């Protein structure tokens, strides 16, 4: 009998699998025993080629070569991880290998990682799929016992492939088209651009906000407080100061008659279990953690410590047959949770439909703890995220939070005065969160008052207030907007169809936010994320179809339909091709000629030496700064300088160290839209003719 090769997504996962399979011997790039060889990817080992690798004509940036719509989306092995790819290829194609097991992350992206490796290696061996939501030994053993043939997941792969190709087609075509139009490097994506539009919209709302001044009359009784209240318009706001002053003067020192006292029992149902997005939002609200950092920590808790289940999930429910497992996990929580957990366990563990619902589960169930003992040396941030998951896991089964909301209406000199207060009736699930903060401040309880009682108005003060602009987005609020992007669509039928769609997926939203910051479209300001001028200008020039969540929401829904086997991939690809062509035409013919983009700037180490090159005038070392390369002996009079933006007006990119070396050693440096030439200590840029003509328009 031959060997079975298991391909994991990361080395840490491979080690866990190897331990379960008792594959304890090691070789370069894999672990093994007589039956199994367990190897690993390092994320993506294979990717779609760059345009110039797909078609020689696409090396040059020119409107003449757009749109780029390859019929064969060629792939290549990523150079940085080629060595590990070769290890996997040799193992899975070996004549002694009988079959292969895909053990990459159980989701769309994990499926793509394996399929690209399998196809690029030319492997034809039978393959099965390991699908797990937890990395505990028990879960892995169950997963191996219940594996399905890889063909069962073909629609998941087709969905992943279509997503990857759509990102390439829209991103490459739109980025090149708008970069050529404005002579500034612009990165455009089918998800990142509408996400940026959310930030730009909020920035403009804040900048265009005009505060409105209004007044309130605050009243002090001997034992509680009240406010003047317009019962007709249901407001405490008064537009004119004279009117507010007159009301205050009229009632001050007078007696108010209690006319009505109403108390209403209200409730707040317990929150659902975490999916990734809600966990990221809470981690940002409680601890200021970025979405990307939270995902890294959650992944560590899943892979390294085995303390939580698979984090990259969009589900907030559990399978209906998981009651026993979740009960055990709650029972095994650390000592600090025993008091809360005991209340659930002593009364018989509940089985609410809003927690256990098979119809609400897609690839993975909600994030919960595994029941594994928490190690004493757990890092602080891992401890905080585990705490959030543990508390939510308990709170989801707790009863409702109940409180009594009381309203007192009084009349004084013909004016209505209103008081509101709350009294907690049952802490319910909120008991689990006591001490964490972040709870909204509620009105203080009111004293016992009866209809017909009298109260003296000791004070009546006018307070001037102003309406406030919307707050800048935090990562928590931005994630919420991305998740619920379809809710603002006016078309009711489309809005309903997009109810379960949004911008990106829980697994990709953090990376999208980081990408916006990386390319200079957004920046962090304390806990906020705000659009930059560059981001604003981009949204101002791209078509609404690209910046609208409606378009991306439709695509995400289509990708889900492909996964469900309800849409052919070719139909989706056709729509992406048409959209890519539309974007190129829009940039070329409809986008405004001027957009206000500032010249690009990069951050460099000031006066750092550039290795491998010498000054062509005096032979000394060359140093760099943000603006230029120059001779290290400039203080002694050497005039050699090459400005980074030497060809900027001609649409050239900024000169980097690689280009500098080519200029000084070969006399020229080729770029995708022209050539830099170095002659007689001067740099000249010769653009591709068509590119230059378009940039000049």
C-alpha positions in Angstrom: 0.0 0.0 0.0 1.3 3.4 -1.0 1.5 6.6 1.0 -1.2 9.2 1.6 -0.1 12.9 1.4 -1.9 15.5 3.5 -1.6 19.1 2.4 -2.3 21.7 5.2 -2.4 25.4 4.8 0.3 26.3 7.4 3.1 24.6 9.2 1.4 24.9 12.6 -1.7 23.1 11.3 0.4 20.4 9.7 2.2 19.7 13.0 -1.2 19.2 14.7 -2.4 16.9 12.0 0.9 15.0 12.0 0.6 14.5 15.8 -2.9 13.0 15.4 -1.7 10.8 12.6 1.4 9.9 14.6 3.6 11.1 11.7 6.6 12.0 13.9 9.5 11.7 11.5 10.6 14.9 9.8 12.2 15.8 6.4 12.6 19.1 4.6 9.1 20.5 4.1 7.1 17.6 5.5 6.5 15.2 8.4 5.8 11.5 7.8 5.4 7.9 9.0 4.9 4.7 7.0 1.3 5.7 6.0 1.2 9.4 5.8 3.3 12.4 4.7 2.0 15.7 6.1 3.2 18.8 4.2 2.0 22.4 4.1 1.6 25.5 2.0 2.5 28.9 3.3 -0.7 30.6 2.4 -0.9 30.9 -1.4 1.9 29.2 -3.3 0.3 29.7 -6.7 -1.3 32.9 -8.1 -2.7 34.4 -11.2 0.1 35.8 -13.4 0.8 39.5 -13.9 -0.6 41.0 -17.1 2.8 40.9 -18.9 3.2 37.3 -18.1 -0.2 36.4 -19.6 0.4 38.5 -22.7 3.6 40.1 -24.0 1.6 43.1 -25.2 0.3 43.8 -21.8 3.8 44.6 -20.4 3.3 48.2 -21.6 0.7 50.4 -19.8 -1.4 51.7 -22.6 -5.1 52.3 -23.3 -4.5 50.4 -26.6 -4.1 47.2 -24.7 -7.2 47.7 -22.5 -9.4 46.0 -21.5 -7.3 42.9 -20.7 -9.7 39.9 -20.9 -7.7 36.7 -21.1 -9.6 33.6 -22.0 -7.0 31.5 -20.2 -6.2 32.9 -16.8 -2.6 31.7 -16.5 -1.1 31.0 -13.1 2.5 30.8 -11.8 4.3 29.6 -8.7 5.2 32.5 -6.4 9.0 32.9 -6.4 9.3 33.3 -2.6 7.7 30.0 -1.8 8.7 28.0 -4.9 10.9 25.7 -2.8 7.9 24.6 -0.7 5.8 24.2 -3.8 8.3 21.8 -5.2 8.3 19.8 -2.0 4.5 19.4 -2.3 4.6 18.7 -6.0 7.2 15.9 -5.5 5.2 14.3 -2.7 1.7 14.4 -4.3 3.0 13.3 -7.8 5.3 10.6 -6.4 4.6 7.1 -7.9 4.4 5.7 -4.3 1.6 8.2 -3.4 -1.8 6.6 -3.6 -4.0 9.6 -2.7 -4.0 13.2 -1.4 -6.0 14.8 1.4 -6.8 18.5 1.2 -6.4 19.9 4.8 -6.2 23.6 4.0 -8.6 25.9 5.9 -12.2 24.9 5.6 -13.5 27.7 3.4 -13.5 29.4 0.0 -9.9 30.6 0.2 -8.5 27.4 1.6 -10.1 25.5 -1.2 -8.5 27.8 -3.8 -5.1 27.4 -2.2 -5.2 23.6 -2.5 -6.8 23.4 -5.9 -4.2 25.8 -7.5 -1.3 23.7 -6.0 -2.9 20.4 -7.1 -3.6 21.7 -10.7 -0.2 23.4 -11.1 1.6 20.3 -9.9 -0.3 18.3 -12.6 -1.5 15.9 -9.9 -4.1 13.3 -10.9 -4.2 11.3 -7.7 -7.5 10.7 -6.0 -8.2 13.4 -3.4 -10.4 13.8 -0.3 -11.2 16.9 1.8 -10.7 17.3 5.6 -13.3 19.7 6.8 -13.0 20.8 10.5 -14.1 23.7 12.6 -11.8 23.0 15.5 -8.1 22.0 15.8 -8.5 19.8 18.9 -7.3 16.2 18.5 -10.9 15.0 18.9 -12.2 17.3 16.1 -9.4 16.3 13.8 -10.0 12.6 14.4 -13.7 13.1 13.6 -12.8 15.1 10.5 -10.6 12.3 9.2 -13.4 9.8 9.8 -15.9 11.8 7.9 -13.9 13.0 4.8 -15.6 13.4 1.5 -14.2 13.2 -2.1 -12.8 16.5 -3.2 -15.4 16.6 -6.0 -18.0 17.3 -3.3 -16.5 20.7 -3.0 -16.2 21.6 -6.7 -18.8 24.4 -6.5 -16.9 25.9 -3.5 -13.7 25.9 -5.7 -15.6 27.4 -8.7 -16.8 30.2 -6.4 -13.3 30.8 -5.1 -11.9 30.7 -8.7 -14.5 33.2 -9.9 -13.7 35.5 -7.0 -10.0 35.4 -7.7 -10.5 36.1 -11.4 -13.0 38.8 -10.9 -10.6 40.6 -8.6 -7.8 40.4 -11.2 -10.0 41.5 -14.1 -11.6 44.5 -12.3 -8.5 45.5 -10.4 -6.0 45.2 -13.2 -8.1 46.9 -15.8 -9.5 49.7 -13.6 -6.2 50.4 -11.9 -4.3 50.7 -15.2 -7.0 52.8 -16.9 -7.3 55.4 -14.1 -3.5 55.4 -13.5 -3.0 56.2 -17.2 -5.7 58.8 -17.1 -4.2 60.8 -14.2 -0.6 59.9 -14.1 -0.8 58.8 -10.5 -0.6 55.3 -9.3 -4.1 54.3 -8.4 -5.2 50.9 -6.9 -8.8 50.0 -7.6 -10.7 46.9 -6.5 -14.2 45.5 -6.7 -14.5 45.5 -2.9 -11.9 48.0 -1.6 -13.3 50.9 -3.7 -16.9 50.7 -2.4 -15.5 50.3 1.1 -13.5 53.5 0.5 -16.7 55.2 -0.7 -18.2 54.6 2.8 -15.3 56.5 4.4 -15.4 59.3 1.8 -19.1 59.7 2.4 -18.7 60.0 6.1 -15.8 62.5 5.7 -17.9 64.7 3.4 -20.9 64.5 5.8 -18.6 65.8 8.6 -17.0 68.5 6.4 -20.3 69.7 5.1 -22.1 69.6 8.4 -23.7 72.9 9.5 -24.4 72.8 13.3 -27.9 73.9 14.4 -28.2 75.7 17.7 -31.1 74.9 20.0 -32.0 75.3 23.6 -33.3 73.1 26.4 -34.9 74.1 29.8 -33.6 71.9 32.6 -35.7 71.7 35.8 -34.7 70.7 39.3 -37.3 69.5 41.8 -36.2 68.9 45.4 -35.8 65.1 44.8 -35.4 64.6 41.0 -35.0 66.4 37.7 -37.1 67.1 34.6 -37.0 68.9 31.2 -39.4 71.1 29.4 -41.2 69.0 26.8 -43.2 69.9 23.8 -45.9 67.1 23.8 -47.2 68.1 20.3 -43.8 67.8 18.5 -42.4 65.2 20.9 -39.2 67.1 21.6 -37.2 68.9 24.3 -35.6 71.3 21.8 -36.5 75.0 21.5 -35.2 76.9 18.5 -35.5 80.4 19.9 -33.5 81.5 23.0 -36.1 84.1 23.9 -38.8 81.5 24.1 -36.6 79.2 26.2 -35.8 82.1 28.6 -39.5 83.0 28.9 -40.4 79.4 29.8 -37.7 79.2 32.4 -38.7 82.5 34.0 -42.4 81.5 34.0 -42.0 78.2 35.8 -39.1 79.0 38.2 -40.2 79.0 41.8 -43.7 77.7 40.9 -45.3 74.4 41.7 -45.7 71.5 39.2 -48.6 69.1 39.3 -47.9 65.4 38.5 -50.4 64.5 35.8 -49.2 61.1 34.6 -46.9 58.4 35.7 -46.3 55.4 33.4 -44.0 52.4 33.9 -43.3 50.0 31.0 -41.4 46.7 31.4 -38.8 46.5 28.6 -36.3 43.8 27.6 -33.2 43.2 25.6 -32.6 39.7 24.3 -29.2 38.1 24.7 -26.7 38.7 21.9 -26.1 35.9 19.4 -22.8 34.0 19.3 -19.9 35.5 17.5 -19.1 35.4 13.9 -15.8 36.9 12.9 -17.1 40.3 12.0 -19.0 40.8 15.3 -15.9 39.6 17.2 -13.7 42.1 15.4 -16.2 44.9 16.1 -16.3 44.1 19.8 -12.5 43.8 20.0 -12.2 47.2 18.4 -14.8 48.7 20.7 -13.5 47.2 24.0 -9.8 47.2 23.3 -9.1 49.3 20.2 -7.8 46.3 18.3 -7.8 46.5 14.5 -9.8 43.9 12.5 -6.5 42.5 11.2 -5.0 42.1 14.6 -8.1 40.5 16.0 -8.1 38.0 13.2 -4.5 37.1 13.8 -5.2 36.6 17.5 -8.3 34.5 16.9 -6.3 32.4 14.4 -3.7 31.9 17.0 -6.3 30.8 19.6 -7.6 28.4 17.0 -4.4 26.9 15.5 -1.8 27.3 18.2 -3.8 27.0 21.5 -6.9 25.0 20.3 -9.0 27.2 22.6 -11.7 28.4 20.1 -13.3 27.0 16.9 -12.6 28.1 13.4 -12.7 31.9 13.4 -13.3 32.8 9.7 -17.0 32.2 9.9 -20.0 34.2 8.9 -22.4 32.2 11.1 -23.8 33.1 14.5 -25.5 29.8 15.1 -24.6 26.2 16.1 -25.7 22.9 14.6 -28.8 21.5 16.4 -26.9 18.4 17.5 -24.1 20.3 19.2 -25.9 20.8 22.5 -23.7 18.2 24.3 -20.4 19.6 23.0 -21.3 23.2 23.9 -22.5 22.2 27.4 -19.1 20.4 27.9 -17.2 23.4 26.6 -19.1 25.7 29.1 -18.5 23.3 32.0 -14.8 23.3 31.2 -14.3 27.1 31.1 -11.7 28.5 33.6 -12.6 29.3 37.2 -13.5 32.9 36.6 -16.5 31.8 34.6 -17.8 29.1 36.9 -20.3 31.3 38.6 -21.9 32.3 35.3 -21.7 28.8 33.8 -23.1 27.2 37.0 -26.4 29.1 36.5 -26.8 27.5 33.1 -25.8 24.0 34.1 -27.8 23.7 37.3 -31.1 24.4 35.6 -30.7 22.2 32.6 -28.8 23.5 29.6 -31.2 25.6 27.4 -31.6 24.9 23.6 -32.8 28.2 22.1 -33.6 28.2 18.4 -31.7 31.4 17.9 -28.5 29.6 18.9 -29.1 26.1 17.5 -30.3 26.4 13.9 -29.1 24.3 11.0 -30.6 26.6 8.5 -28.4 29.5 9.5 -25.1 27.7 9.1 -23.0 28.0 6.0 -19.4 26.6 5.9 -18.8 26.9 9.6 -20.8 27.4 12.8 -20.3 30.3 15.2 -17.1 30.9 17.2 -17.2 29.1 20.5 -14.6 27.7 23.0 -13.5 24.1 22.5 -13.4 23.1 26.2 -9.6 22.7 26.2 -7.8 23.9 29.3 -6.4 27.4 29.1 -2.7 27.5 29.6 -1.2 29.7 32.4 1.1 31.5 29.9 -1.6 32.6 27.5 -0.5 36.1 26.1 -2.5 39.1 27.2 -4.2 39.8 23.9 -5.1 36.2 23.3 -6.6 36.2 26.8 -8.7 39.2 26.0 -10.1 37.7 22.8 -10.7 34.4 24.5 -12.6 36.3 27.3 -14.9 37.9 24.8 -15.7 34.6 23.2 -16.2 32.9 26.5 -18.5 35.6 27.8 -20.5 35.7 24.6 -20.8 31.9 24.7 -22.4 32.1 28.2 -24.4 35.2 27.6 -26.1 33.8 24.5 -27.9 31.2 26.7 -28.8 33.7 29.5 -32.3 35.1 29.9 -33.3 38.6 28.7 -32.2 41.8 30.4 -35.3 43.3 31.9 -35.8 46.8 33.1 -38.7 49.2 34.0 -38.8 52.5 32.1 -40.7 55.2 33.9 -41.9 58.5 32.5 -43.4 61.3 34.7 -45.3 64.1 33.1 -46.1 67.3 35.1 -47.7 70.6 34.3 -46.5 73.9 35.6 -48.0 77.3 34.5 -49.3 75.6 31.3 -46.0 74.0 30.4 -45.2 70.3 30.3 -42.2 68.9 32.2 -41.0 65.4 31.6 -38.8 63.1 33.7 -37.5 59.7 32.7 -35.8 56.9 34.7 -35.0 53.2 34.6 -34.9 50.5 37.2 -33.3 47.1 36.5 -35.7 44.3 37.1 -33.4 41.4 36.0 -29.8 41.7 35.0 -30.2 38.7 32.8 -27.3 38.3 30.2 -25.8 41.7 31.1 -24.6 40.2 34.4 -22.0 38.4 32.3 -20.5 41.7 31.1 -20.4 43.6 34.4 -17.0 45.2 34.8 -16.1 45.3 31.1 -17.4 48.8 30.6 -18.9 50.0 27.3 -22.4 49.8 28.6 -24.6 52.7 27.6 -25.4 55.0 30.5 -29.0 54.7 31.5 -31.3 57.2 33.3 -31.2 57.1 37.1 -34.2 55.6 38.9 -37.0 58.0 39.8 -38.5 58.2 43.3 -42.0 56.9 43.9 -44.4 59.5 42.7 -48.2 59.4 42.3 -50.6 61.2 40.0 -51.8 64.4 41.8 -48.5 64.9 43.7 -47.0 68.3 43.8 -43.3 69.4 43.3 -41.7 72.8 43.6 -39.6 74.0 40.7 -36.4 75.0 42.5 -34.4 75.7 39.4 -35.2 76.3 35.7 -32.1 76.8 33.6 -31.7 77.4 29.9 -28.9 75.3 28.3 -27.6 76.1 24.8 -26.8 73.1 22.6 -25.7 72.4 19.1 -26.4 69.5 16.8 -23.3 67.3 16.3 -21.9 66.1 13.1 -21.7 62.3 12.4 -18.7 60.7 14.1 -15.8 59.4 12.0 -15.8 55.7 11.4 -14.0 53.4 13.8 -13.0 49.9 12.6 -16.1 48.6 14.5 -18.5 50.9 12.7 -16.8 50.4 9.3 -17.0 46.6 9.7 -20.7 47.0 10.5 -21.2 49.2 7.4 -19.4 46.6 5.2 -21.4 43.8 6.6 -24.7 45.6 6.1 -23.9 47.5 2.9 -27.0 46.3 1.1 -29.4 47.9 3.6 -29.1 51.3 2.0 -30.1 50.2 -1.4 -33.4 51.8 -2.5 -34.6 48.9 -4.7 -36.6 46.8 -2.2 -36.3 43.5 -4.2 -32.5 43.9 -4.6 -32.1 45.0 -1.0 -33.9 41.8 0.1 -31.8 39.6 -2.2 -28.7 41.2 -0.6 -29.8 40.7 2.9 -27.1 38.1 3.6 -24.4 39.8 1.4 -22.1 42.6 2.0 -18.7 44.1 1.1 -16.3 41.2 1.2 -16.5 38.3 3.6 -15.7 38.0 7.3 -12.3 36.5 6.3 -11.4 39.4 3.9 -12.7 42.6 5.5 -9.7 43.1 7.7 -7.4 42.8 4.8 -9.5 45.3 2.8 -9.2 47.9 5.5 -5.5 47.4 5.8 -5.2 47.7 2.0 -7.0 51.1 2.0 -4.4 52.4 4.5 -1.5 50.8 2.7 -2.3 52.5 -0.7 -2.9 55.9 1.0 -6.7 56.1 0.6 -7.3 56.1 4.3 -5.4 56.6 7.6 -5.9 56.0 11.3 -6.5 58.9 13.6 -6.5 57.6 17.1 -9.3 55.0 17.1 -10.9 56.4 13.9 -10.3 55.6 10.2 -10.7 58.5 7.8 -10.4 58.9 4.1 -7.4 60.9 2.8 -7.5 63.5 0.0 -6.3 60.9 -2.4 -9.2 58.6 -1.4 -11.7 61.4 -1.8 -10.4 62.2 -5.3 -10.6 58.6 -6.4 -14.2 58.2 -5.4 -15.0 61.5 -7.2 -13.7 60.2 -10.5 -14.7 56.6 -10.6 -18.2 55.6 -11.9 -21.0 55.1 -9.3 -21.2 51.4 -10.4 -17.7 50.9 -9.0 -18.1 52.7 -5.7 -21.6 51.4 -5.0 -22.0 48.5 -2.6 -24.9 47.4 -4.8 -22.5 46.1 -7.5 -20.2 44.2 -5.2 -23.2 42.9 -3.2 -24.6 41.5 -6.4 -21.3 39.8 -7.1 -21.0 38.3 -3.6 -24.5 37.0 -4.0 -23.6 35.5 -7.4 -20.5 33.8 -5.8 -22.8 32.3 -3.2 -25.1 31.0 -5.9 -22.1 29.4 -7.7 -21.2 27.7 -4.5 -24.8 26.5 -4.1 -24.7 25.2 -7.7 -27.4 27.6 -8.8 -25.3 29.7 -11.2 -22.8 28.7 -13.9 -19.4 30.3 -13.5 -19.4 31.3 -17.2 -22.3 33.5 -16.6 -20.6 35.3 -13.8 -17.3 35.7 -15.8 -19.3 37.2 -18.7 -20.7 39.9 -16.4 -17.2 40.7 -15.0 -15.8 41.0 -18.6 -18.5 43.5 -19.5 -18.0 45.5 -16.4 -14.2 45.6 -16.9 -14.6 46.9 -20.4 -17.1 49.5 -19.1 -14.6 50.8 -16.5 -11.8 51.2 -19.2 -14.2 53.1 -21.5 -15.3 55.3 -18.6 -11.8 56.2 -17.6 -10.9 57.0 -21.2 -13.9 59.0 -22.3 -16.1 60.0 -19.3 -13.9 60.6 -16.3 -13.0 64.2 -15.6 -9.7 65.4 -17.1 -8.5 66.9 -13.8 -8.9 65.3 -10.4 -6.6 67.2 -8.0 -4.4 64.2 -7.2 -1.2 65.3 -5.5 2.2 64.0 -6.8 3.1 60.6 -5.3 5.4 60.6 -2.3 7.1 57.6 -0.7 8.9 57.3 2.6 12.6 56.5 2.5 15.3 56.3 5.1 17.0 59.7 5.0 20.7 59.6 4.0 20.8 55.8 4.0 23.6 54.3 1.8 22.5 52.5 -1.4 24.5 49.3 -1.7 26.0 48.1 -4.9 26.4 51.4 -6.7 29.0 54.2 -6.8 28.8 57.9 -7.8 29.6 58.1 -11.5 31.4 61.4 -11.0 33.7 60.7 -8.1 33.3 57.0 -7.2 32.0 57.6 -3.7 29.0 55.9 -2.1 25.5 57.0 -3.0 22.9 58.0 -0.4 19.1 58.4 -0.6 16.4 60.5 0.9 12.7 61.0 0.3 13.2 63.1 -2.9 16.5 62.0 -4.5 19.6 59.9 -4.8 22.9 61.8 -4.5 26.6 61.5 -3.8 27.6 61.1 -0.1 30.3 63.7 -0.7 27.8 66.4 -1.6 29.1 68.6 1.2 32.5 68.5 -0.4 31.0 69.7 -3.7 30.0 66.6 -5.7 26.9 67.6 -7.7 25.6 64.1 -8.7 21.9 63.9 -8.1 19.0 61.8 -9.6 15.6 63.1 -8.6 13.0 60.4 -7.9 10.3 62.2 -9.8 12.5 62.9 -12.8 9.9 61.6 -15.3 6.7 62.4 -13.3 5.3 64.9 -15.8 5.7 62.3 -18.5 3.7 59.7 -16.6 6.7 57.9 -15.2 6.8 56.1 -11.9 9.1 57.4 -9.1 12.7 56.1 -9.5 13.5 53.4 -6.9 16.8 51.7 -5.9 16.4 48.9 -8.5 15.9 51.5 -11.3 18.9 53.5 -10.0 21.2 50.4 -10.2 20.0 49.7 -13.8 20.6 53.3 -14.8 24.1 53.4 -13.4 25.1 49.9 -14.6 23.2 49.6 -17.9 22.4 53.2 -18.8 18.7 52.6 -18.9 15.8 51.3 -16.7 12.7 50.0 -18.3 9.2 50.5 -16.8 5.8 49.4 -18.0 5.0 52.8 -19.5 8.4 53.9 -20.8 12.2 53.9 -20.4 14.6 56.0 -18.2 17.9 56.7 -19.9 21.0 57.8 -18.1 23.5 59.8 -20.2 26.1 62.4 -19.2 25.0 62.3 -15.6 21.4 63.2 -16.5 18.2 61.2 -16.5 15.7 61.4 -19.3 12.4 59.5 -19.5 11.1 58.3 -22.9 7.4 57.3 -22.5 5.5 54.9 -24.6 3.9 57.2 -27.2 0.3 56.2 -26.6 0.7 56.3 -22.9 2.1 59.8 -23.0 -0.7 61.0 -25.3 -3.4 59.7 -23.0 -1.8 61.1 -19.8 -1.6 64.5 -21.6 -5.4 64.5 -22.2 
